[in-house]
């Protein structure tokens, strides 16, 4: 099957290479010419485990091409997947749909036959029907739409796309052709026994928000339990480990950390809250989760500052800038949020991350010092804060003079029995 994907971000690029790897012929369209050149040269534009190998394989096989030519992309395929960003509106928290409707309007100019537009972007309920109306206003050809939200974890995107817990597809009841096309699109997954949930479009749109909000709730809860453990002098690692062994709870998302971050959870939580408020439905639990996360970031900052009460110079080495290990994504990263708080208090920050340095520079610029390695960062100051759980950071326990340092572990990564480790995650 020929398919076109609009957008080459985390979702679009992952979907593109995975569909191509399963035998589909894929054209990927993006307005960024430099990114397109890089991808055609088999160079990943994001850090994802396994992405480089799959990208090389599908480019070499001729199963995928990348282009800025939208007309070619639209006329090439019957099935067009929308994977453009829906960032948070800074004033209201609602999803900003400017980019997705700009893409849809641009696509409409080149429609030459029946098309099925499948939205993989996370969008509020009702958006796909608005997409359909926009397309129908701008073309006389038959158009259908479907919602196919993505549930990948950054850092594990290739694995999660190939081995999904479920595939959710929202279509209208009378969309026989849409159901046939989506069945062909996911045939390899269906044949392998992965569950496919067909539902109405609005329910599919909401499933993504509801799932992310629930996972946010789990993270916020375990972070609050960690705070309580610190006050009661309990071992939160033991508490959460035992909780996770209960099959009704599960161990996923039970690791306390500095806060909820990333490109999805904070944004989607606020967007769902806005949707609910628009319809006069209070989501008091979600309100509390959002508030709890702000409090957690403040608490982590205060705990770091508390180690500098008797220090004239506030110099801190930070290990980890990405919002979690396995990715270069720093969007709404707790590490970045905490660094911003510390900078306002006069801290001098030295930082290192194995993948996220360039993305951090776009946000913080020259406000912090960027180090060349873990050891370089470690040696700059007497205080080290671990803000991302990269396994490589465990090596600091083998460095000279480790016992003389104060290591503030916000991820529970190191051996908490070592005297130098000030284990914020108890």
N, C-alpha and C positions, 0 to 999 in steps of 0.2 A: 504493500500500500504506500502511495505517496502521501506524505504529511508535511505540513509547514508549521514551524514554531516561531512565533513572534516574541523576541526577547531572549537574551543569552545570559541571564543572571543565574543564581543558584538553581532555581526551579527549571527555567527554560533549557539551560545547558545540560543539566543532568537528564532531564526527560529526553532531550534530543539524542544524546549519545546512547542512552539505554534503548530507546526505540530503534535506532539504527543498528545497534548490536543484536537486536532480535529480528533483523531482516527487513525492516521498513526502509524506504528511501526518503531521507529527511533533508529538507531545506530549512535552514535557520536564518532568520532575518533580524538584524539589529541596526540601529542608526549610527552606532559607534564604529567608524571605519577602521580605526586602529585595532579594536578588539576583534573585528572580523578577520583582519589580516593575520593577527596572532593565532586565532583558532584554525584558520586554513593552513597555517604552518605547524599545526599540531601542538601548540603551546597553550596549556590551560590558563584561563584568565582568573580563576579562583582556586583556592587550595581545598581539594577534596580527596580523601583517600581513594586511590584506584582510578581517579578521573583521567590522569595522563595516559595510562595504558589503554583505557577504552577509547579515548579520543584518538589516539594514534591508530588503533586498530580500525575504527570505522572510517577515518579519513583515508587511510591507505586502501581500504576495500572499496572506496567510492560510494559508500552508503550514505554519506552526509556531506553537505557543502554549506558554507556560511556566506551570506551576502548582505549588502545594504539595499539591494534591489527589491523593494516591496512588491512591485508589479509582478516580477518573476515569481516571488513567493506565493502570492495570492492565486495566480493563474496555474501554478504548478500542481496544486493539490485540491482535492475536494474537502479534505479535513484540515482545518486551521486551528492550532492551539494558541491561546493567548496566555503569555507568561511574563507580563510586564509588571512593574512594581506598583503597589498600592500603599504608599507610605502614610504615616499618621499626619493628619491635619493638626498642626501645633496648637491651635486655639480651642478646638472642640474635641479632639481625640478621635473623630470619625475618620474613616478611610478616605484618602484623597484619590479619586478615580480619574483625575485629569489625564494621566498617561494612558490608561486603558481605553478611554473614549477617544483620545487623539489617535490611538492605533486603529481602533475600529472604524473611525471616520475615514482615515487614510486608506484602509483596506477596501472600504466600500467603493472607492473610485475605480478599482481594478477587477471587481467581481464580474466574471464572464459566464457563469453557470451556477447550478445549485452548489451551495457550500454549507458545511456544518462547522460552526465556530464553537470550540470547546474552551471554556475558561478554566485555566489551572491557577490563575491568580486568586488570592484570597479576597473575596468581595462580599459586601453586605447583601442580605436577602433582598431580592427584587432586581439586582443589578443585571443578571443575564437577560431578563425580559426587557430591560431598558436597552441593553446591547442589541437585542433583536429589533426593537422599534427603531433604533438609530440606523441599523443596516437596511431595514425595509423602507425607510424614508429616502435612502440614497441609492437604491438599486431596484430594478424590476424583477430580478432573478429570485428564485425560491431560496429561502434561508432558514436554517434551523440552528438552535443553540443548545448547548449542554453545559452542565457544571461538573467538573472533575477535579476537586480539590486535592492538593498534595499533602502528604503527611510525613515527609522525609525529615530526618534529623541531620542538621549540618554536621559534617565530619563523617557521617555514615550514609550520605545521600545515595551513592551508587548502590550500596547494599540494600538500603531501604526501598529504593525504587524497584529493584529486581526481586525483592522478597517482602512484599507489602503484607501488613496485617489484614488489610482490606483495600479494595478499590471501590471508591464511591463515584457513582455516575448519576447525575440528575438530568432527566429529560422529561419533556411533556408526554402525557399519556398516549397521544396520537402520533408520536414521532417514531414510526416504524423504521424509517430509513436511518434515523439517528441511532437507534438501538442496534441496527445491523452494522453500521460503520464502527461504532464503539466496540462491538463484539469482535470485529476483525482487528481493530487497533490493539486490543488486549488479548488476542487469541492465545499467544504464547503463555500468558499468565493464567488464563482460564484453563488451558490444557494442563497446566502444572498444578491445578487445584487451588489457586489462591481465590479467596471469596470475593465476589463482585456484588456490590449492593446497588441495585437500581432503585431509584426513588424519584420524587418530584424535584424540580430544580431548586425551589426555595429551601427545601429540607437539606439538600446537598450543600447549599451555600452555608447554612447554619451549622451543619455537622463540624466543619472545620473550626469555626469559632468556638463551639461548645467544647470540642476536644482540647483545644489549646488552653481555654479558660480553666478546664478541670485540671490539666497538668500544672498550670500556674498555681492553682490552689494547693496542690500537693507539695510543690516546692516551698511556697510561703509557709505552709503549716510546719514542715520539717525544720525550716529556719527558725520559726518561733519556738519549737521544741528544743532546738539547740541553744537558744538564748536562755530558756528555763533551765536546761541542764547545767549551764555555766553558773547560774545563781545557786542551784542546789548541789553543785559540785558532783554532778552525775556525769557519766561517760556517754555523750550523745552518739558516738559511733556504735557503742554496744546497743543503745536504745533503738536506733534506726535500723541496725542490722536485724535485731530480733523482730521489729515491726515488719520488715520486708519479707521475713520467712512465712508470714501469714499469707496464704494464697489469695485471700480476699483483698489484700493491700498490695503485695508485690514489691519488689526491691527497686524498680525503676523510679527515678526522680526522688530518691530518699537520701541523697547525699547533701548535707548542709553546705552552704557556700555563702559568698558575699552578697548574693541577690539574684533576682531574675533578670536575664538579659537576652540579647539576640535580636534578630530582625523580625521575629514573629510574636513571641509571647507578650511583651509589653504593648506592642502596637495592636495586636488582635484583642487583648483584654480591654483596652480603651475603646476600640471600635465596637466590640460587643456591648459594652456599657452604654455607648452612645446610641446604638440601635435600640436597646431596651428602654432607655430614657425617652427616646423619640416616640415609643409606643406606650409610654406611661407604665412600664413594668419595672419595678425596682429590683435590681440584682444586688441585694445587700451583701451577700457572700463575696461577690466579685469586687464590690466597692472596698470591702475589708482587705481583700488580697492585694489590691493596688496600693492601698494605704500601708499595709504591712511591708510591702517591698520597699517603699520609700523609707520606712523606719529602719529596715534592715541595712540599707546603704548608709544611712546616718550612723547607725550603731557600729558598723564595721569601721567607718572613718574615725569615730570617737575612740574605739579600742586601739586603733593604730596610733592615734595621737597620744593616748595615755602612756605609751612607752617612751615619750619624749619629754616628760614633765621636767626632768633635771638636765635636759640637753639644751645648750645655747644654740647650736646649729641643728636645724631640722632637715637633715639629709636622709633620704630613704631610697633604697634600691627596690624596684618593683620587678618581680618576675611574673610575666603574664599580662597580656593586653587584650587578647581575643576574649570574646564573651564566654568561651569554653574551649577546651582542648580539641584539636582535630580540625580547626578551621582558622581562616585568616579574617573572619568577620568581626568587626568591632562595633557594629551597630548596637546601641543601647548596652554596651558592655559594662558590667559592674566595675571592672577595673578602671575604665575611662571615667565613669561617674565618680568613683572614689578619688582618683587622681585629681579631678577638677575640684573636689571639695578640699583636698589637701593643699593644692596650689593657692587657694583663697586664704589659707592660713599661713602662707609664707614658706611652705616646704620646697626644697630643692629635690627634684625627682630624677633618678637615673633608672632607665627601664630597658627591659629586653623581652622579646617574644620571638620564637623561632619562625613564625609565619606572618604576624600581624603588624610588623613595624611600619611598612609603607602606608597601610590603611590608617594607622594611628597618626602618622605625620600629617595626613590630610585633615585630621580633626584638631590635633594639639599643636601642630607646627613646631616652633622652636621653644615652646613653653617648658619642655622637659629635655633631658639629655638622653640620647639613644646609644645603647651599648652594643658592642660587637658580638658578645657571647654571654653565656650564663656566668662564667667566671669573671669576665670583665665587669659585669653588673654587680656581682657579689662583692668584688674587691673595692668598689667605690665608697661604700659606707659601712657603718657598724650595725645598721638596721636593714633587714630584708623582709619584704612582704610578698608572699606568694598569693597572687590573685587569680591565676588560671591554673588548672590542674594538669599541665603538661607533665607526663611521667619523667621526662628528661630532667626536670627540676630537682628530682630526688638526689641527684649527684652532689648537691651542695653539702650533704651530710658527710661527704668524703673529703671536702676541701680543708686545707690548712686553716688553722685558727677558727674553726667552726664553733668551738665551745665558747669563744670570746664574743661571738656575734649574738644579736637578738634577731631571731627568725620568727616572723609573725605569719603563721600559716592559716590563711583564710579558707583553705580548701580541704584541710585534713589530709594532706598529701604525705607528710613526713611522719617519722616515728615520734609520737608525742612524748615518749619516755626520755628522749634526749634532752638534757637540761636547757640547751640553747633554744629549743623550739617553744615559742609562746603560742600554744595551739588555740587559736580563737575558736576553731571547731573542736570542741572538747572530746 
